[in-house]
Amino acid sequence: MPWLDGCASAPDADAGAASATASAGEPLLSRWRTMDGGFLAPPSPVVGLPSQPGTGMFVKWVQPTAVAMRGSDLLLLDAAAGRLWRADTALNTLTGIAGAPTVPDSALALGPDLSAWVLAPGARQVLRFGPDSRLLQTWPIDTTVPSPVALALADGGATLLLGDGMGAQWAEQRSPSAPLRRILPVRAGGERISGVDGLATVPGVGRGGASDLVWVLDRLGGVVHRVQRDGQVVGTLGRGDLLQPVAIAADRFERVFVVDRQGQSLVCLQAGSPAQRWAAADLGVQEIGGLATDDRLLALSDRRIGRLVMLRIGRPPAP
């Protein structure tokens, strides 16, 4: 893909900056490109397709926090500017999503149909916007979820998962009017976990090609739990390796990436392997605001200098 001026840099010369390797000769993380913003473009008359690059002024991000990614589509919350942007990373265009919540604790997800999901904890709502930025659905959050802090999509985007930090649970719902199912993660002996502060799902893992696992960030416990959809904890990672975990993402090889110590480092966890850690500066970031994965790409937003860094994720070693 050709590199375009103004929005993205050329591939980083030090692509092997991350020292840990995923397989022989291939680094686990290698810097690929950076983005500082994009050219304004209104939604295309053809739903979901942006205008051509260069049709509007270049907008520089100020303080990007939450981020979500699917293919060349990117959602990014600029908390300082009070804007939620949909970016096309191939064309370097930005389209604002009017009416979307832009508070710093908002959480984002992109569905398989490229609809944008936004959690607004203060308003106790989840909003879903179409690829053309129109509001499609409003999901009121049930009172059985007293402290909504995270969201994820499962079952091919058909099911919304809402993490409840206060109740150490998540709730599943297929539509705003559908019955809500509460999941209370428990260990084999029946012991409850101490928190559900972040959620990550991995499409394509589990029975029938659909995700049957949820990765749960437990801040108080300083760990990440591997949980089945029925709430049974089948594994715990990061004990002794995580100090102040604040965000989580996972890839299809069941590797979990965690932002630790208020955005100053990134930790990779995988069952059967030692934890691997990178200082934010080693990844080209000063302070990590949010992270997202898609296929073999990892995106980190830099809330201090208004930048997005995209890294390639190496394949795991051959069995």
N, C-alpha and C positions, 0 to 999 in steps of 0.2 A: 504494500500500500504506500503511495507516495506521501511524503511529509509536506504539510501545508504551513505557510508562514502565519505568524500571529497567534495561533492557538496552541500548537504543539511543537515540541522540540524534535530534533532528529533523535534516533535511538542513541542511548547513552553509550559512550565509548567504553566505560567501565562496567559493561553488562554483567561481569562476573563478580561484582562487588560483594555479594552475599557469599560467605565462605562455605556454608554448609551445602552438601550436595545431595541431590535426589537420586542420582544414579551415576555410574562411572562417567566422569568428564562433564556432567551436566549439573549446574548449580540448582539448588532448590528454588531460589529466588534470584532473578536477574532483572535489572532495570531495563525497561523497554522504551517508554516515552513519558513525557510530562505535558500537562495542559494547564494553562493559566486562565482560560475562559473560552469565549467563542464569539462568532458573528451572529447578531440577532437575525432571526428568521421567523416569520409567522408560520403557523401550521399550514401545511399544503392543502389545497382543495381536495386532493386525493388523501383520504384519511390515513394518518400514520406516516406519511412521507413528508420530510421537511423541504423547505425551499433550497435552492442552490446556494453554496457558500458565497459570502461576500455581498449579500443583498442588504445587509444592515451594518450598523456600527459594531466595533469590537467591544465586548464587555469583559472586564477583568473581574474575576472573583475576589471577594474581600476576605471572608472567613468561612470557607466551606467546612461543613460538619458532616452530617449524615450523607451517605452515598449508597446507591444501588446500581447494578449493572446487569445487562443481558445483551449479548452480542455487541453491536455498535451503539446501542442505546444506553444512556446513562442518566440517572436521576441524581441531582446534587442540590443540597440545601445550603444556601448562603445565608447563615444566620445574621451576620452583620448587615447585609443589604436587605434582609427580609424578603428573599425571593427563593422560590423553588424552580429550578431549571431542568428542562429535559434537553439533553445534549445528544447530538449525533457525532460520535467520535470519528467517523469516516469523513464527514463533510465539514466538520468543525463549525457546526451551527448550534445556536441556543434558542429555545422557545420557552418563554415563561408560562407557568401554570397559574392562572389567576384564581384567587380564592383558596389556594392551598395553605394550610397552616405552616408557619415558618418559625416556630419557637425552637430554641436550641435542643429541647428534649424530644422533638419529633423523630419518628422512625420511618424508614422507607422500604418499599419492596417493588419490584417490577414483575408483573405476571407474564406467563407465556404469550399472551396476546398483546404484550407491551403496555398494558394498562398500569398506571402509577397508583400505588397504595400508600397512603400517608396516615400515620397514627398521630392524633392530636390529643395527648393525655389530659391537658387542662380542659378541653371541650368535651372529653369523653366520647370521641368519635373516631371512626376510621373512614376516610374519604377515598373513593376510587375514581380516577380520572382516565378517560380514554386517550389513545395515542394522539388525538387531535386536541387534547387538553380540556375537553368538555367533562363536567362532573357527571359521572354515571350512577354512582351509588353513595349513600351515606349510611354507615353502620353505627347505630348507637351502641355504646359499650354497656353491657349489663352490670347491674350493681353487685353481682357475684364476683366481679373482677374489680376490686377496690383500688388497685394501683397499677394501671396499664403502663408497661415500660418497654415492651418489645413486640414486634410482629414478625411473622413469617408466613409463607404460603406452602401448602402441601397438596398432594393429590392432583398434580398437574395444574395448580393454581385454583382448584375448585374449593379448597378449604382454607379459611383464615385461622391462623393461630395467634392468640394474644397472650403474651407473658404477663403475669401478675407478680410484681416484686414483693408486695406485702403478703400475699397468700401463698407464696412458694408453689405456684400452680400455673398451668396455662389453660386457656379455653379454646375450643374448636367450634367453628360455625361455618356452614356452607352458604348461607345467605342471611341478610339482615333479619328475615322473618323465621329462619329455621331454628329448631331447638339447639340450645347451647350445651356443649359437652365439656365438663370440667375434668381436667387431668391433674392428679396430684402425684408427682413422681415419688416413688418409694424404692428403697434398696431391697435386696433379697429377703432380709429379715423383717421387713415392714416399716423400717425407719424412714421418715420423711427427710428430704433434702432441705437445706436451709434457705434456698432462694432460687427464683427463676428471674434473672435479671437480663438475660439475653437469649435469643433463640436463633438457630440456624438449621435449615433443612438442606438435603442434598438430593436433587432430582436424579432418578435413575438408580438409586440404591435401595434395595429391599425387594419385597415380593412384587411380582408382576410389573417390574420396571418402575414402580412408584416408590417414593421415599417412605420407608417404614421406620426411620430413625429421626430423632430430634436431638440436636446438640444444645445443651442447656448451660448457660453461664451462671455460676453460683458465686457471687462476689464475696459473701460472708465466709463461705467455705474456701475461697481461693482456688476453685477447681472448675472443670468442665465435665458435665455428666453426659454420657451416651445413653439415651433413653428411648425405649420403644414407644410406639404411639399409644399403647395401653397404660403407659406410665411406669413400666418396670425399668429401673436403672440397670443397665447391663455392663456398665464400665464407667470409671472415673479417671480423668487425666489431669495433670498439672499440679498435683499436691506437692507443695514445697517449691514449685517452679513459678507460681504466679503470686505476685505481691498485691497489686491493686488492679485486677482485671476490670476493664470497662466496656469492651466491645468484642464481638465474635463473628467469624465467618468460617465456612467449611468448603472443601472442594470434593469432587466426586470420588477421590481416592481416600476419603475419610480422614484427611488431614485437617486439623482445626487451627485457625490463626486467631490469636488473641492479642488485643491491644492492652498493654500492661503499664502500670505506674503512670497514670494520667497522660498517656499518649507518648511516653518517652521511649518505648521499646515495643517490639513485636515478637511474639513467641509462637512457634509452631509445635503442636502436640499431635502425636499419633501413637496408637496403642502398639506396644512392643518396641518403641524407639525412644531414645532420650529426647528431652525437649531441646529445641534449638531457638536461640534468641539473637535478635539484631537490634542494635541501637537505632533509633529513628534516623539519626544523621547518616548512618551507613546505607540507608535506603533512599536517601535524597529528600528526607522530610525533617522539618524542625519540630513540629508537634502534630501527632496524628489526631485528626478530628473524627474520622470514621473509616470503615473499610468495607469492601464487598468483593466477592469472588464470582467468576463466571467461567466455566470450563477451565482453561489453564491460564487465566488472568486474575491478578489481584490488584485492586485499586485502593490507594490510600489518599485521603484528603489531608492537606496540610492547612490547618486552621490559622497558623501564624503568618504565613506568607501568601495565602490565597492560591494554592496550587494543588493539582491532582497528579499523583505519581502512579503510573501503571507498571506492574512487574509481571514478568512471565514466571509461571510456576513449572518447575521441572517435573518430569514423569518419575514415578517411584521406581526403585530398582526392580529389575525383572526377577520373578520368583525362581 
